[in-house]
């Protein structure tokens, strides 16, 4: 194929992403959790929403409308916990919201996770914070960074530093109470920060197999049976690409490598999840959601398309292409839930896809 033809093909591939990016819904969901029989979610504008799973109808919940919610999670007892823009943590029960922690300073709570002791750890601006001990950590070592971070000294001078905290886009706690935090910067790659929440110390052990300049993290998850951690990496920068890493003992191997596929069959890998009962891996891509048996060893050899939802796509601001439209997958009780950037929350069951009404 001549260079001119390749450029024309590239533009044709990118046009749908650009056009679809012009269509915006009035309400977008930032994050969600599932606690039977409800779906709990927070909007990007800061409101809290609740739906019944079976009927997919919205349920009422009472709270102070002055609260701006910025984070949501489940604790180890499956209680729903939400954080606010002004440093408050609430738990949700049948009686509504109960305040159980007020930070000393009104920091924006960006993420919430709980370790096996049910101790909360929060991402606040420029730090990982534990409200129980009133401790925070910022000195994460970055051998590679997609951005230049400088520190001022002697009042007037600045120098580039390698020890700092990057606010993550994805966060996950593994079976050993290690907090995994990844950040994504489009074509410039990504970052990985690790923290031992049991010993309360930063882990600066590098995972050499992760080339951070070519690392585009989309999701972090486990198989529910072993200590392995899985990270999906994907980007559409001129062409789609994606990999899935399996990490054990801080050593990573690819179980899905786009280099194994012909150019016209390569996939933009997004959020993924595993059904722990059947050990089935569900993978979001630009062509739809696939499923495949999770291999015990080696790489994925076959994938089956499950369904292809029709979604609005946004442009990726840090790459020449589209941003992944599916931000989160969650499998429970025979249903596959998927959080999208523009099309609400989808529910797939037995060949049927429904979307929650978020207007």
N, C-alpha and C positions, 0 to 999 in steps of 0.2 A: 504494500500500500504506500502511495506517495505521501510526502509530508503534508501537502495541501489537503489531501483527502483525510488524513488523520486529524488535522485541525478542524475540518468541517464536521467530522464525526464527533469530536470532543465537544464542539459547541452545541450540537444537537442533543448530546447527552446531558449537558448542563442546563439547557433552556427549561425543561420541566421543573427543575429545582428552583430556578429563578422565578418562574411564573407562580408556582404554588406558594412561594414565600410571600407573595403580595397579599394573600388571604389570611386574615387574623380572626380568631374567635374573640369574643368579648371577655371570656374568663379562661384562664389557664391554671392547671394544677401544678404545684411545685413538687409535692411529695405525697406519699400515701402509705398507709399500713392497713393490714387486715386483721381484725379480731372478730371471729364469728360471734354473732351473725351480721356484722357490720363492716363496711369500708369507711375508714376515716382518712380525710385528706385536708391539706391546706392549700389555699390558692396563693399565687404569687403576690396578690394584693394583700394577703395576710388574714383572710377569713378562714374559719374552720367549717368543714362540710362533712356530713355523715349520710351514708346510703345503706339500705338493707340489701344484703347480697342476693337473697332469693327473689325478691320482687324488683330489685334495682330501683326502688323508689326512695326519694330522699326522706330522711328522718330528722326530726327537730332536735336541737340541742341548745341549751341556754348558757350564755356566757356574756361577760362584759364586752360590749361591742367596741370599746376603746382599745381592747387588746389587739395587737398586730402579731399574728403567729408566723414564725419564721422557720420552725423545725418541728418534726414529728418522729416518734419512734415507739417501739414496744420495749418494755423492760423485761427482765428475765421471768417475771411472773405473768407475762402477757398483758400487763396494764398499758394502756395508751398514755403516752406522755407527750406534751407539747411545750415548746419554748417560744418566747416572745422577743420582740424587738428591744424591750427594755429589761432583759435579764431575769425573767420570771419563768419558773417551771411549774406546770400544772399537770395533775393526773386526771384522767377522765373516768367517771363511773356513772352509775345509774342516776346519781344526784347532780350530774353536771360536772363542772370543773372544780377541783380543789387545789389551792396553792400549796405546794410542798417545799418549794425552795425559791428564795429571792437572792440573787447574786449581790455581793457587796457593792458592785458598781453596775450600772444599767447597760451591760454589754449586749450587743445583738447575739443571740444564740443561733449559730448557723447550722450546726449538726448536733445530734444527741446519740450516744451509744451507751450500752451497759455491759459491764464484764460479768463473769460468772458469780461474783459476789453481789451482783446487782448494784454496783457503784456506778453512778453516772459520770461520763466524761463528755465534755462539751467542746465543740469548736467555736471559739469566739474570735473576733478580729485579731489576727497575728499571733494566736497561741492556741494550744490544747490545754484545757482547764479542767481541774477536778474540784467541784464545789464542796465535796465532803472534807477535803484537807485544805481547801483554799490554796491549791498549788497550781502553777502553770508551767508549761514547757515550750521553749522556742528554739533551742539549739540543735536543730536537726541538720545533719551534714548533707550537703548537696555537691557531689562531684561533678554532676552535669545539671545545668538549669536552663530552661527555655527562656529565662529572663535574667537580666542583670540586676543584682541587688547590691546596693552600696550602703556604707555606714559612714557617718560624719565623724571626724576626729579633729582635734585642735581647732574647733569652731568653724574653720573655713574649708577644710580639705575633706575629700571623700575617697574611700577605697572600696574596691569590690570585695565582698565577703562570700563565704561558702556555707556559713552556719546561720540558719534562720528558719522560719516556719512559713510554709506555703498553705494557704487555705485550700482544703481539698474539695473536689467536686464529688468524689465517692468515698465512703468510709464503711468499714466492716470490722467486726471483732471475731477472731477465730477461736477454735476450741482451747487454745493455750492462752487466751486472754491477750493476745497481741492485736493491737489496733492497726489496721491497714488503711492508709490514706493515700489516694491518688489524685493528681491534678492533671488537667488536659489543656493544651495550648495549641490546638490545631496542628498545622504543618510543622510547628516548632517542637513537637514532641510532648512529653509529659514528665511527671515526677512521682516518686514513691517515698512515703515517710512511714516509719514503723515505730510503735511504742508498746512496751510491755506494761500493761495496766495492772498486772499482779505485783510486779516489783517496782512499779512506778519509775520507769527509766526509759530513756530513748534508746532505740536499737539502730545503730549506724552500720550494721552488717550489709554490705552491698550484695545485690543479686546480679551477678555478672552477666547472666544470660539475657537480662533485660537491657536492651540498647535504648536508653531513654530518649535519644533523639529521634527514634523510630517507634516510640511507645505512645499509643493513643488510647488510654484507658477509658472504657465505657461502663464496665461493671465489675464488681468483686463479689464472689460467692463461694460456697462450699458444697460438698456432695452430701453432707449430713451424716456420713458414716466414717470418714477418715479425717486425718489432720490436714489433708491437701487443701490448698487454696487455689481458686481459679480466677483469672483476670482476662476479660475480653479486651481486645485492642482493635480499633478500627477507625478509618478515616476515608472520606471521599475528597481526594486532592488530585484533580484532573481525572484520575481513575479510581475505582473503589478498591479498598484493600482491608485486610483484617486477619487477626490471629487470635488463638485462644491459648493461654499459658496455664500449665498446671505446675504449682509450686509446692515443693516439699523440702523441709530443712533448708530453706533459703536457696534452693536450687530450682531453676525453672526449665521446663521443657515445653515445646509446642505440641499440643494435641490437634491443632488445626493451623495449617500454614497456607496462606494464599498462594505462595510460590509453587505449591503442588498442583494448582489448578490452571487451566488455559486462561489467557488474558480475558477472553470474552465471557468466562464463567466465574470470574473473581467476585467476591462478595464484600460488601461494606458491613463489617461485623459490629453489632451494637450490643445492647443489654442482653444478658442471658441468665438462665436459672436452671436448676436441677430438681427434678422430682425425686426426693430421697427414697421413696418406696420402690419405684421401678428403675431408679438410676437412669432416667431419661433426661437428656440435655436439650433444652429449648433455646434457640438462637434467633435473635432478631437481626434481619438484614434489610438491604434496600429492595430485595425481591420478595419479602415476606418473612414469616416465622417458620423456621425449620425445626425438626426434631431428629434426634439420633441417639442410639444407645451410648452411654458414657463408656469409653474404653478403659479397661483396667490398666492396660499398658499400650504404648504406641500411640498412633494417631487415628483420628476419625477417618473412616474409609468411605462411608455412605451417609447421605443426609436426605431426609424426606421432607418436602414442603408440606406444612400443616395447613396454612392459609395465608393469604396475602391481603391484609387490610388496606383499604383505600384511605390514605392519610394526606394531610397537608404537610409539606416539608418547608423548612427554613433554610436560608443560606448560612453556611458556616463562616463566621466573620474572620477566622484565622486560617482559612484554606480556600482553594478555588473549587467549590463544590457545595454539596448539601450537608446540613447538619443532621445527625441521626434523629429520626422522628420518634422512635420508641426509646424512652429513657429508663424504663424499669420493667422487669418481668417478675411475676410472683405466681407460683403454682401451689394450690391448696384444694383439697377435697374434690379432685377431678376437674377443677376449673383453672384456666390460665388467665391471669389478670395482666394487662399491659398498660402502663402509663405513657401517654403520648405528649409531645410538646404542644400540639395544636388541637387534638381531637378528643380531649377528655380522657376517661379511663375506659378501656375496653375489656370485655369479659368473653372468653371463648370457651364453649362447652359443646361437645358432641357435634361439631361441624357448624355451629351457629355463633355469630359474633354480635354482641350488643354493646352499645355505648351508654354510659351514664349521662343523664341530662344535667348539665352543669350551669345552665343559664340562670 
